[in-house]
Amino acid sequence: MLQAILTGQAKSVILLGVALGLFFYFLPSILSFLKGQKRFWIVLVLNLALTVVQSVLFQKFFPDLFVMRPGNLADSLRVSLLANFGPGWLLLLFWVLKPDETSPRLLRAQQTKVYDAVVALPLIIWFAYGAWQLRAVVVRDGAMMIAGTGNLLTWVQFFSLLAAVCFDLLLVYLLVVRDRPVGKAKGVLPVAPLGLGMQVAAALLIGLGSLGSFLVLWRLGKSFSIMPEARKLVTAGPYAWARHPLYAVEIITIIGTAIQFQAPLSWLIALAVVGMLWIRTRYEEQVLEENFPEYGEYRARTKRFIPGVI
C-alpha cells in the first residue's frame, strides 16, 4: 500500500476510504477540540490508545471474535470495526457529547492561521497527490516530444495534464498561504443551527453512506462505469440483495447532507438527485438486459434499492 502511494499508483477511492476511516476514528477528538473542551487532551490520548487497548481486551476476553481466516473480507472487516470502533470508541464519543467546561486557549487556537492550515490539510494532501499521480505521464510525454517521437495526441495530452498539475499545485499553494478567515458566509444553503446530536447524526449518515459506497464500489470492481454501460454482470455481494446498492448508500449520504442545511431548497435538490438516480437505473437496466440474457431473472428476484421494499 505504501509503495503504491509513493509511486502514485494508489487508487483515489482507496485513499478516500482510508481518509474517511481516520476521520471517524478521531471523531471524538475532533468534536472535543471544536467544542473547546478542557478534557480535549485526555480525549486525544485515549483516542490514540484506543485501537491497541481494544485489541488486547478483545483478544483476551473474546478471542473468537478476532479470528481471521486468510482472504476472508468479512473477518477482516469485523476485526477492524471491533478494534477501532468498539465499545471503547462509543463510550469515548458519548463522554465527548456530555457538557464540559471550555478552554479559552483552545478556542483562541481555532482563530489562528495554523488551525486554518490544519483544517485545509486533507485538501492539500488530496490535490498534491493528484499532481503526483499525473507526473509520470507528463514526464513520459515530455520526453517523447523532446525526442521527436510524439504524435498529436501526445502533445495535446501533455499540455492538458500539465495544466491539471499546475492547477493542483496552485490550489496547494493557496491553501497554505491564504489569509485567515475573518468571517464565513452562510451562502444559499446556510448550515442549520442544529443541536450536537443532529450534527453527529448527519455526520454519521454521510460517513456511513460514503463507507457503504466505498465497499460496494470495491465489490463492483472493474465493472464500474460512469455512463450506463455493460461490462460484467455482478450479482454477488451487496448486488445479491439489491440491483443498485451503490445508489442506495449514496442516498444515505444525500439525506445526511440535506439534514445539515436549513433551507427547503436543500431537500428539493436531494429529491432531484434521487430522481435522477432512479432515471439512471432505467437506462442501466436496459443496457444490461440487452447484453446479459440472465438479467431478467436477476431483476425479477431483487428489488431496485432496498431489499424486499423498493
KOLLOKOL-848580 format. One line per field, with one value per residue (C-alpha): x, y, z; residue number from 0. Coordinates in pm, whole numbers, plus 50000, padded with zeros to 5 digits. Example, Ala and Ser with C-alpha at 12.3 -4.5 7.8 and 13.67 -1.06 7.14 Angstrom:
! KOLLOKOL-848580
px c(51230;51367)
py c(49550;49894)
pz c(50780;50714)
resi c(0;1)
***
This chain:
! KOLLOKOL-848580
px c(50000;50276;50468;50157;50107;50471;50463;50129;49955;49713;49350;49178;48880;49110;49271;48926;48822;49132;49069;48706;48816;49067;48810;48556;48821;48933;48578;48574;48894;48771;48442;48615;48854;48578;48381;48693;48661;48913;48921;49042;49397;49268;49028;49310;49539;49257;49167;49527;49548;49203;49294;49571;49364;49051;49255;49425;49096;48908;49190;49198;48826;48664;48933;48676;48575;48932;48975;49074;49066;49310;49149;48815;48695;48413;48660;48895;48609;48475;48816;48883;48548;48588;48947;48882;48512;48428;48266;48560;48512;48139;48198;48458;48219;47940;48175;48264;47896;47841;47878;48218;48397;48555;48920;48979;49318;49163;48900;49173;49368;49073;49123;49489;49648;49792;49442;49326;49615;49543;49176;49285;49539;49313;49257;49627;49718;49443;49546;49918;49864;49658;49955;50188;49973;49995;50369;50472;50253;50362;50731;50685;50500;50754;51040;50863;50811;51178;51284;51050;50854;50532;50217;49931;49771;50098;50117;49754;49772;50096;49962;49622;49778;50043;49762;49593;49917;49968;49611;49651;49981;49833;49548;49801;49997;49689;49554;49885;49935;49576;49473;49299;48920;48765;48409;48222;47932;47629;47559;47245;47207;47323;47417;47128;47173;47131;47189;47502;47305;47161;47504;47652;47358;47410;47784;47724;47478;47728;48007;47807;47687;48041;48178;47899;47978;48342;48258;48002;48233;48513;48286;48175;48541;48622;48253;48230;48116;48042;47796;47537;47750;47757;48092;48032;47713;47772;47508;47707;47785;47562;47427;47262;47038;46951;47014;47157;47316;47565;47284;47108;47405;47459;47103;47204;47484;47240;47000;47282;47394;47041;47000;47293;47107;46802;46670;46385;46584;46833;46559;46436;46789;46814;46486;46602;46927;46740;46503;46796;46948;46621;46612;46972;46883;46629;46897;47146;46898;46805;47171;47230;46920;47026;47369;47301;47004;47012;46950;46571;46570;46804;46579;46272;46418;46576;46447;46592;46731;46615;46585;46221;46094;46157)
py c(50000;50244;50159;50225;50563;50667;50575;50748;50421;50401;50436;50754;50560;50364;50682;50831;50524;50548;50920;50855;50578;50808;51087;50868;50709;51052;51193;51206;51414;51637;51710;51773;52020;52202;52238;52370;52120;52125;51745;51755;51634;51341;51252;51271;51039;50788;50811;50738;50436;50303;50052;49888;49872;49735;49479;49348;49327;49154;48903;48826;48801;48739;48566;48407;48750;48817;48503;48596;48344;48415;48614;48649;49009;48971;48860;49149;49398;49260;49271;49622;49752;49594;49714;50069;50137;49900;49981;50199;50428;50455;50538;50799;50959;50959;51125;51396;51469;51541;51911;52022;52344;52522;52610;52970;52860;52601;52849;53103;52835;52793;53154;53109;53059;52727;52596;52714;52526;52210;52220;52252;51966;51693;51907;51994;51624;51538;51795;51730;51359;51434;51621;51338;51081;51275;51338;51007;51062;51426;51328;51047;51265;51545;51305;51181;51540;51626;51310;51395;51070;51217;51242;51492;51305;51318;51697;51755;51516;51672;52026;51924;51717;51983;52237;51999;51958;52334;52382;52121;52275;52625;52503;52352;52677;52892;52662;52700;53077;53205;53463;53360;53397;53686;53580;53295;53345;53128;53111;52998;52691;52803;52530;52475;52564;52201;52053;51849;51524;51612;51727;51392;51208;51396;51329;50959;50931;51095;50875;50552;50635;50711;50396;50193;50348;50251;49889;49848;50010;49781;49480;49617;49643;49652;49657;50019;50271;50643;50619;50337;50056;49676;49531;49232;49135;49143;48963;48865;49051;49356;49305;48984;49198;49481;49572;49917;49909;50182;50431;50313;50403;50725;50822;50781;51032;51267;51254;51327;51622;51764;51746;51985;52266;52460;52578;52379;52407;52153;51887;51977;51929;51598;51478;51588;51393;51082;51120;51138;50828;50644;50754;50643;50296;50264;50325;50096;49810;49850;49817;49522;49338;49383;49231;48972;48738;48627;48982;48945;48660;48855;49162;48951;48827;49153;49500;49817;49984;49830;49450;49346;49707;49901)
pz c(50000;50096;49780;49570;49738;49692;49324;49265;49176;49470;49364;49474;49607;49840;49969;50022;50218;50438;50496;50597;50832;51004;51029;51207;51428;51553;51561;51945;51947;51664;51836;52170;52008;51817;52141;52314;52597;52879;52863;52499;52572;52777;52495;52240;52440;52491;52122;52020;52252;52166;51895;52098;52418;52248;52051;52367;52560;52280;52224;52597;52673;52332;52119;51888;51762;51650;51441;51085;50805;50519;50240;50423;50380;50636;50906;50828;50839;51170;51341;51209;51333;51677;51720;51606;51667;51951;52288;52393;52094;52161;52530;52436;52187;52448;52700;52448;52382;52752;52854;52977;53066;52771;52740;52622;52492;52258;52141;52061;51875;51637;51523;51421;51079;51194;51263;50920;50757;50957;50856;50493;50526;50379;50067;50049;50054;49804;49543;49597;49541;49232;49085;49192;49011;48683;48693;48528;48220;48191;48210;47958;47708;47756;47681;47366;47248;47303;47119;46831;46860;46994;46784;46804;47096;47288;47253;47345;47641;47766;47779;47921;48201;48264;48309;48555;48751;48764;48881;49159;49275;49271;49492;49733;49745;49802;50073;50257;50221;50218;50476;50793;50752;50943;50857;50693;50454;50511;50139;49960;50179;50526;50769;51007;51376;51474;51814;51859;51841;51499;51378;51480;51318;50991;51002;51071;50780;50547;50677;50663;50314;50200;50363;50204;49866;49910;49997;49717;49463;49577;49512;49175;49076;48707;48613;48731;48468;48463;48174;48151;48004;48020;48125;48352;48532;48909;49118;49427;49749;49801;49449;49570;49793;49553;49191;49267;49615;49521;49465;49781;50001;49806;49901;50269;50208;50035;50331;50576;50367;50343;50721;50761;50585;50695;50356;50193;49871;50010;50029;49681;49549;49736;49584;49239;49276;49392;49096;48855;49013;48958;48593;48553;48680;48399;48136;48309;48334;47968;47865;48098;47978;47616;47681;47953;47892;48258;48379;48352;48605;48834;48817;48898;49228;49354;49438;49291;49605;49934;49973;49995;49985;49665)
resi c(0;1;2;3;4;5;6;7;8;9;10;11;12;13;14;15;16;17;18;19;20;21;22;23;24;25;26;27;28;29;30;31;32;33;34;35;36;37;38;39;40;41;42;43;44;45;46;47;48;49;50;51;52;53;54;55;56;57;58;59;60;61;62;63;64;65;66;67;68;69;70;71;72;73;74;75;76;77;78;79;80;81;82;83;84;85;86;87;88;89;90;91;92;93;94;95;96;97;98;99;100;101;102;103;104;105;106;107;108;109;110;111;112;113;114;115;116;117;118;119;120;121;122;123;124;125;126;127;128;129;130;131;132;133;134;135;136;137;138;139;140;141;142;143;144;145;146;147;148;149;150;151;152;153;154;155;156;157;158;159;160;161;162;163;164;165;166;167;168;169;170;171;172;173;174;175;176;177;178;179;180;181;182;183;184;185;186;187;188;189;190;191;192;193;194;195;196;197;198;199;200;201;202;203;204;205;206;207;208;209;210;211;212;213;214;215;216;217;218;219;220;221;222;223;224;225;226;227;228;229;230;231;232;233;234;235;236;237;238;239;240;241;242;243;244;245;246;247;248;249;250;251;252;253;254;255;256;257;258;259;260;261;262;263;264;265;266;267;268;269;270;271;272;273;274;275;276;277;278;279;280;281;282;283;284;285;286;287;288;289;290;291;292;293;294;295;296;297;298;299;300;301;302;303;304;305;306;307;308;309)
***
